[in-house]
Amino acid sequence: MGAAASLAIVSASGGALAADLAPIYDTPIYQDVPEVQPVEIGTGWYLRGDVGYQFKSDLATDYEVTSFDGTTTTSLFRGGYDGLDLGRAPEVSIGAGYKFNEFLRADATVGYWKADVDSADFPGGLSVDSEVKSFEVMANAYVDLGTYAGFTPYVGAGAGTVHVEYQTGCRYAGDDCGSSLDTDIDDLSKWRFAYSLMAGVSYDVSQNLKLDVGYRYLDVDGSDTADVAATDVANGIDYAIHGSDDGFERHTIRAGLRYSLW
């Protein structure tokens, strides 16, 4: 009887102890750890490089040419000069941009090109010819029109500034002015406002690399181009030439690569 009572007490105590410990095991001993999301660094950013071919374009110019013999100033030419062209030329550019979504992206580019200008001939045996050097900084925006079998057509527009420098040569009676005249040539340069329109298509070479082929129209504001002062010491005649252009347009076919930084 005593042994049975003892066994009952122990059993009851064990049951009570198990009941006391049950909540401990029912409560989780850990909590869910939030899933760590990877941070994509550089998503949307891209680099680009392009080469292009600029076609010949008209160059509307104005000149004023005078001579001074010590007593009288004579106007040899004044007004618009027809028939000048800005020659064909290659161009290069590099830039960086950001793709906001599947349809909208923007970039900033810097580019360089130089081209020859035809000779302008004036009465008195004077003529000038020029080489134009251009450094441009443009901000551009594009709308991608959807991707089809890896090809993405797009349209775009840009605005910025172009540094145009004219390096002018002078000829007198068929020879370089310096051979017979005391000559001072001021090569004028200036930053000018410009805008552009673009259209083209890109192709997905790989996940990060695109081949881009397109057309660009560039319109550049006008400004002064050159000041030439020349003296015919033997005959005592001073010549002065001042030139300006009314701005110009460039039509360019371009090809390049865009590399996504992700």
C-alpha positions as CSV (number, residue, x, y, z in Angstrom):
1,M,0.0,0.0,0.0
2,G,2.8,2.3,0.8
3,A,4.6,1.4,-2.5
4,A,1.5,2.0,-4.5
5,A,0.9,5.4,-2.9
6,S,4.5,6.4,-3.6
7,L,4.2,5.4,-7.3
8,A,1.0,7.4,-7.6
9,I,2.6,10.5,-6.1
10,V,5.7,10.2,-8.4
11,S,3.4,9.7,-11.4
12,A,1.3,12.8,-10.5
13,S,4.5,14.9,-9.9
14,G,5.9,13.8,-13.3
15,G,2.6,14.7,-15.0
16,A,2.6,18.1,-13.3
17,L,6.2,18.7,-14.3
18,A,5.5,17.8,-17.9
19,A,2.6,20.1,-17.9
20,D,4.8,22.9,-16.6
21,L,7.5,22.3,-19.3
22,A,5.0,21.9,-22.2
23,P,4.7,25.7,-22.9
24,I,8.5,25.9,-23.1
25,Y,8.6,23.4,-26.0
26,D,5.4,24.8,-27.6
27,T,7.0,28.3,-27.9
28,P,9.5,28.5,-30.9
29,I,13.1,29.0,-29.7
30,Y,13.9,31.1,-32.9
31,Q,12.2,33.8,-35.0
32,D,12.0,34.1,-38.8
33,V,15.0,36.1,-40.1
34,P,13.9,38.5,-42.9
35,E,15.2,37.5,-46.3
36,V,18.2,39.7,-47.3
37,Q,17.5,41.4,-50.6
38,P,20.6,41.9,-52.8
39,V,21.3,45.5,-53.7
40,E,21.9,46.0,-57.4
41,I,24.7,48.5,-57.8
42,G,24.8,50.5,-61.1
43,T,21.5,49.1,-62.4
44,G,20.4,51.3,-65.4
45,W,23.7,53.0,-65.9
46,Y,25.6,52.6,-69.2
47,L,28.6,53.8,-71.1
48,R,28.6,54.5,-74.9
49,G,31.1,55.2,-77.7
50,D,30.2,56.2,-81.2
51,V,31.9,57.0,-84.6
52,G,30.1,58.8,-87.4
53,Y,30.3,60.2,-90.9
54,Q,29.1,63.7,-91.5
55,F,27.8,64.6,-95.0
56,K,28.7,67.8,-96.8
57,S,26.4,70.7,-95.8
58,D,25.7,74.3,-96.9
59,L,27.5,77.0,-95.0
60,A,25.7,80.4,-95.2
61,T,28.2,83.1,-94.6
62,D,28.5,86.9,-94.6
63,Y,31.7,88.9,-95.4
64,E,32.8,92.5,-95.3
65,V,36.1,93.2,-97.2
66,T,37.6,96.7,-97.4
67,S,40.8,98.3,-98.6
68,F,42.4,101.5,-97.3
69,D,45.0,103.4,-99.3
70,G,45.8,106.0,-96.6
71,T,43.1,108.4,-97.5
72,T,40.1,106.4,-98.8
73,T,38.3,103.3,-97.6
74,T,36.9,101.2,-100.4
75,S,34.3,98.4,-99.9
76,L,35.4,95.5,-102.0
77,F,32.6,93.1,-100.9
78,R,29.8,93.2,-98.3
79,G,27.0,90.8,-97.8
80,G,26.2,87.1,-98.1
81,Y,28.6,84.8,-99.9
82,D,26.9,82.0,-101.7
83,G,28.3,78.5,-102.5
84,L,30.4,77.7,-99.5
85,D,30.2,74.1,-98.1
86,L,31.2,72.6,-94.8
87,G,33.0,69.5,-96.0
88,R,32.5,65.8,-95.2
89,A,34.1,64.7,-92.0
90,P,34.4,61.8,-89.5
91,E,33.3,62.3,-85.9
92,V,33.9,60.5,-82.6
93,S,32.0,60.7,-79.3
94,I,31.8,59.1,-75.9
95,G,29.2,59.4,-73.1
96,A,27.4,57.9,-70.1
97,G,23.7,57.5,-69.5
98,Y,20.9,56.0,-67.5
99,K,18.0,53.7,-68.5
100,F,15.0,54.6,-66.4
101,N,12.7,51.9,-67.7
102,E,12.1,49.8,-70.8
103,F,11.1,52.9,-72.8
104,L,13.0,55.9,-71.5
105,R,16.7,56.6,-71.2
106,A,19.0,59.7,-71.3
107,D,22.7,60.3,-71.6
108,A,25.4,63.0,-71.8
109,T,28.0,62.9,-74.6
110,V,31.1,64.8,-75.7
111,G,32.2,64.7,-79.3
112,Y,34.8,66.0,-81.7
113,W,35.0,66.6,-85.5
114,K,36.8,68.9,-87.9
115,A,36.0,69.8,-91.5
116,D,37.3,72.0,-94.4
117,V,35.4,75.0,-95.8
118,D,35.6,76.0,-99.5
119,S,37.6,79.0,-100.5
120,A,35.8,82.4,-100.7
121,D,37.2,84.7,-103.4
122,F,36.9,88.5,-103.3
123,P,37.9,91.5,-105.6
124,G,41.4,92.7,-105.3
125,G,42.9,89.2,-105.5
126,L,42.0,88.3,-101.9
127,S,40.6,84.9,-100.8
128,V,40.2,83.0,-97.6
129,D,39.7,79.4,-96.8
130,S,39.1,77.8,-93.4
131,E,39.2,74.6,-91.3
132,V,36.5,74.2,-88.7
133,K,37.2,72.4,-85.5
134,S,34.3,71.5,-83.2
135,F,34.0,70.1,-79.7
136,E,30.5,69.4,-78.5
137,V,28.8,68.7,-75.2
138,M,25.2,67.4,-75.5
139,A,22.4,66.2,-73.2
140,N,20.1,63.7,-74.9
141,A,16.9,61.8,-74.2
142,Y,15.5,58.8,-76.1
143,V,12.3,56.8,-76.3
144,D,12.8,53.1,-77.1
145,L,9.9,51.7,-79.1
146,G,10.0,48.1,-77.9
147,T,12.3,45.2,-78.6
148,Y,11.6,42.7,-81.4
149,A,13.9,39.7,-81.8
150,G,16.7,41.7,-80.2
151,F,16.2,44.8,-82.2
152,T,15.0,48.1,-80.5
153,P,14.1,51.1,-82.7
154,Y,14.3,54.5,-81.0
155,V,13.9,58.2,-81.5
156,G,15.6,61.0,-79.5
157,A,16.4,64.6,-79.1
158,G,19.2,66.6,-77.5
159,A,20.4,70.1,-76.6
160,G,23.8,71.5,-75.6
161,T,26.7,73.6,-76.7
162,V,29.3,73.3,-79.5
163,H,32.7,75.0,-79.4
164,V,33.3,76.1,-83.0
165,E,36.8,77.3,-84.0
166,Y,37.7,78.6,-87.4
167,Q,41.3,78.4,-88.5
168,T,41.5,80.7,-91.4
169,G,44.0,80.9,-94.3
170,C,44.5,83.9,-96.5
171,R,45.7,84.1,-100.2
172,Y,46.6,87.1,-102.2
173,A,47.0,87.0,-106.0
174,G,47.1,83.2,-105.8
175,D,49.9,83.0,-103.1
176,D,49.8,82.7,-99.4
177,C,49.2,86.2,-97.9
178,G,52.3,85.9,-95.8
179,S,54.5,85.8,-98.9
180,S,53.6,89.3,-100.0
181,L,51.5,90.9,-97.2
182,D,52.1,91.8,-93.6
183,T,49.2,89.7,-92.2
184,D,47.4,89.3,-88.9
185,I,44.7,86.6,-88.7
186,D,42.5,86.2,-85.7
187,D,41.0,82.7,-85.5
188,L,37.7,83.2,-83.8
189,S,36.1,80.6,-81.6
190,K,33.0,80.5,-79.5
191,W,30.6,78.2,-77.7
192,R,27.3,78.1,-79.6
193,F,23.9,76.6,-78.7
194,A,22.9,73.5,-80.6
195,Y,20.1,71.0,-80.7
196,S,19.8,67.6,-82.3
197,L,17.3,65.0,-83.5
198,M,18.1,61.3,-83.6
199,A,16.5,58.0,-84.9
200,G,18.0,54.5,-85.1
201,V,17.9,51.0,-83.9
202,S,20.0,49.0,-81.4
203,Y,20.7,45.2,-81.3
204,D,21.3,43.1,-78.3
205,V,24.7,41.6,-78.8
206,S,24.6,40.2,-75.2
207,Q,22.8,41.0,-72.0
208,N,25.0,44.0,-71.3
209,L,26.2,45.0,-74.8
210,K,24.2,46.7,-77.5
211,L,25.2,47.7,-81.1
212,D,23.6,51.1,-82.0
213,V,23.2,52.4,-85.6
214,G,21.4,55.6,-86.2
215,Y,21.0,59.0,-87.9
216,R,21.6,62.4,-86.2
217,Y,20.6,65.9,-87.3
218,L,22.5,68.7,-85.6
219,D,21.7,72.4,-85.9
220,V,24.3,74.9,-84.6
221,D,23.7,78.7,-84.1
222,G,25.7,81.2,-86.1
223,S,28.6,83.5,-84.9
224,D,31.7,85.3,-86.2
225,T,34.3,83.2,-88.0
226,A,37.4,85.2,-88.7
227,D,39.1,88.6,-88.8
228,V,42.0,89.2,-91.2
229,A,44.1,92.3,-91.4
230,A,46.7,92.4,-94.2
231,T,49.0,95.2,-95.5
232,D,50.5,95.5,-98.9
233,V,53.6,97.4,-97.8
234,A,54.9,98.0,-101.3
235,N,51.7,99.7,-102.4
236,G,50.6,101.2,-99.1
237,I,47.2,99.4,-99.0
238,D,45.6,97.9,-95.9
239,Y,43.0,95.2,-96.4
240,A,40.5,94.0,-93.8
241,I,38.2,90.9,-93.9
242,H,35.6,90.1,-91.4
243,G,33.5,87.0,-91.7
244,S,30.5,85.4,-89.9
245,D,28.3,82.4,-90.5
246,D,24.5,82.1,-90.1
247,G,24.8,78.7,-88.4
248,F,25.0,75.3,-90.0
249,E,23.4,71.9,-90.0
250,R,25.1,68.5,-90.0
251,H,23.6,65.2,-91.1
252,T,25.4,62.2,-89.6
253,I,25.2,58.4,-89.9
254,R,26.6,56.9,-86.6
255,A,27.5,53.5,-85.3
256,G,28.5,52.6,-81.7
257,L,28.3,50.4,-78.7
258,R,26.4,50.8,-75.4
259,Y,27.6,48.8,-72.4
260,S,25.2,48.4,-69.4
261,L,26.9,48.5,-66.0
262,W,25.2,45.7,-64.1
